[in-house]
Amino acid sequence: MTTNGRELTACKTCELIARRDAGDAPMWDAIHRTDHWDLVHAYNSSLPGWLVLVARRHIAALADLNAAEAAELGPLIQKVSAALHEVTGCHKTYLAQFAEHPDHPHVHLHLVARRLDDPPETRGPAVFAYIDDATRPLVDGARMNDLARRLQAALQRR
């Protein structure tokens, strides 16, 4: 696989997209799919409502978005944020993008439900304490699937 003339050794994000394309993904890993973006629940989060928008094409930086991907992204962020608010009752939606993890060198945006009662030590950038934290139980598949069903219904209303 190449991007911008550079060879990539592996991209777990691309593997997950291929699984979705094959119809082998659980509901929480294929909540909403558009021409250019996939909406999924984070598989390694202990926070219900930690969503990820994944570029369907392998790109490593936001500057590499084409016009169609960029045009679809803004309205999709707003639509997903509104659906997340409706389904979870969250106070805000955090948005972050890094694409720096060695397994995920692929543009993906985190849309995170931030509730009013979230502890102060998990607000702002510290919200990433909910990712890959062995001291907190991960959101289980049944709960993620329930959120996915409710998010799908909320997205259809928009």
C-alpha positions in Angstrom: 0.0 0.0 0.0 1.3 3.5 -0.8 0.3 7.0 0.2 1.8 10.1 -1.2 4.6 8.0 -2.8 5.5 6.4 0.6 5.3 2.7 1.2 3.3 1.6 4.2 3.9 -1.7 5.9 0.5 -2.2 7.6 -2.6 -0.2 8.5 -5.1 -1.8 10.9 -7.6 0.9 9.8 -7.5 -0.3 6.2 -7.9 -3.9 7.4 -11.1 -2.8 9.3 -12.4 -1.0 6.3 -11.9 -4.2 4.2 -13.8 -6.1 6.9 -16.7 -3.6 6.6 -16.6 -3.8 2.8 -16.9 -7.6 3.0 -19.9 -7.3 5.4 -18.1 -9.0 8.2 -18.1 -6.1 10.7 -20.3 -6.0 13.8 -23.0 -3.3 14.0 -20.9 -1.1 16.2 -18.1 -1.2 13.6 -20.3 -0.1 10.8 -22.8 2.4 12.3 -23.0 4.6 9.3 -21.1 4.5 5.9 -21.0 7.2 3.3 -19.1 7.4 0.1 -16.0 8.7 1.9 -16.4 8.0 5.6 -17.2 5.2 8.0 -18.6 5.9 11.5 -17.7 3.3 14.1 -17.6 3.0 17.9 -14.0 2.8 19.2 -13.1 -0.8 20.0 -10.6 0.1 22.8 -12.6 2.6 24.8 -14.1 2.4 28.3 -16.4 5.3 27.5 -19.7 4.6 25.8 -20.2 7.0 22.9 -16.6 7.2 21.8 -17.1 7.4 18.0 -14.6 7.5 15.2 -15.0 8.8 11.7 -12.7 7.0 9.4 -11.6 8.1 5.9 -12.5 5.2 3.6 -9.5 5.9 1.4 -6.0 5.5 3.0 -4.6 9.0 3.6 -2.2 10.0 6.4 -3.1 13.7 6.8 -6.1 15.9 6.6 -4.2 18.0 3.9 -4.6 14.9 1.7 -8.4 15.0 1.7 -9.8 15.4 -1.8 -12.6 17.9 -2.4 -15.4 15.4 -2.1 -14.0 13.9 1.2 -13.6 17.4 2.6 -17.1 18.5 1.5 -18.7 15.5 3.1 -16.8 15.8 6.4 -18.1 19.1 7.8 -21.8 18.3 7.6 -21.1 14.7 8.7 -19.3 15.9 11.9 -22.3 18.1 12.7 -24.9 15.3 12.0 -23.0 12.8 14.0 -22.5 15.2 16.9 -26.2 16.0 17.0 -27.1 12.3 16.9 -24.6 11.5 19.7 -26.1 14.3 21.8 -29.6 12.9 21.2 -28.7 9.3 22.0 -26.3 9.8 24.9 -27.5 13.1 26.3 -23.9 14.3 26.2 -23.2 18.0 27.0 -20.5 18.4 24.3 -18.8 16.4 21.6 -15.0 16.5 21.6 -13.3 16.2 18.2 -9.7 15.2 17.8 -7.5 13.9 15.0 -3.9 12.7 15.2 -3.4 9.6 12.9 -0.1 8.9 14.7 -0.6 5.5 16.2 1.7 3.0 14.4 -1.2 0.6 13.7 -3.5 3.5 12.5 -1.5 5.9 10.3 -4.8 6.7 8.6 -7.0 9.8 8.9 -9.6 9.1 11.5 -11.4 11.6 13.8 -12.5 10.9 17.3 -15.9 12.2 18.2 -16.3 11.7 21.9 -19.4 12.2 24.0 -18.6 14.4 27.0 -21.2 14.3 29.7 -21.8 17.0 32.4 -20.9 14.5 35.1 -17.6 13.3 33.7 -14.9 13.8 36.2 -12.7 16.9 35.7 -9.6 14.8 35.4 -11.0 13.2 32.2 -12.0 16.5 30.4 -10.2 18.1 27.5 -7.2 16.1 26.2 -7.3 14.0 29.3 -10.4 12.2 27.8 -7.8 9.9 26.2 -7.6 8.2 29.6 -10.6 6.2 28.4 -8.6 4.6 25.6 -6.6 1.5 26.2 -6.8 1.9 30.0 -6.4 -1.5 31.7 -7.9 -0.1 34.9 -11.3 0.5 33.3 -13.5 -2.1 31.6 -14.0 -1.7 27.9 -17.5 -1.0 26.6 -18.8 -4.4 25.6 -20.1 -5.4 22.2 -23.7 -5.6 23.3 -23.6 -2.0 24.6 -21.8 -0.7 21.5 -24.4 -2.5 19.3 -27.2 -0.9 21.3 -25.7 2.6 20.9 -25.1 1.8 17.2 -28.8 1.0 16.6 -29.9 4.1 18.4 -27.4 6.2 16.5 -28.5 4.8 13.2 -32.1 5.8 13.9 -31.0 9.3 15.0 -28.9 9.7 11.9 -31.8 8.6 9.6 -33.9 11.4 11.2 -31.4 14.0 10.1 
